[in-house]
Amino acid sequence: MVDIIHSQLSEWEKEKNIVAVILEGAGDKAFCAGGDIRALYESMVQSPGGVPILLQKLFLKESTDWITKYINTQNL
């Protein structure tokens, strides 16, 4: 989900007529950030005592500067 959101925000950034984006969740459940909990669990089981590879990838992907860039409202 993070990849999809990043890709779409990058496209919208090129459009001069788009000045704001509002993200809403669908359905009755809480808004989800897109983490795959089952895959994370399986990665942890496969890496006992160490840091799971999937967790490392998620941390690097979700802690990148692009999140701050697009959430930052100083550009509005």
RARA-V67705 format. One record per pair of residues at least 12 apart in sequence whose ideal C-beta (glycine too) atoms are under 8 Angstrom apart, sorted by the first residue. I is the first residue (numbers start at 1). GAP is how many residues later the second one is. Records with the same first field share a line. If there is no record, write none. Layout:
I->GAP, GAP
This chain:
1->31, 32, 33
2->31, 32, 59, 60
3->58
5->18, 29
6->60
9->12, 57, 61
13->57
19->57
20->56
21->49
33->29
35->23
39->15
40->12, 14, 15, 18
43->12
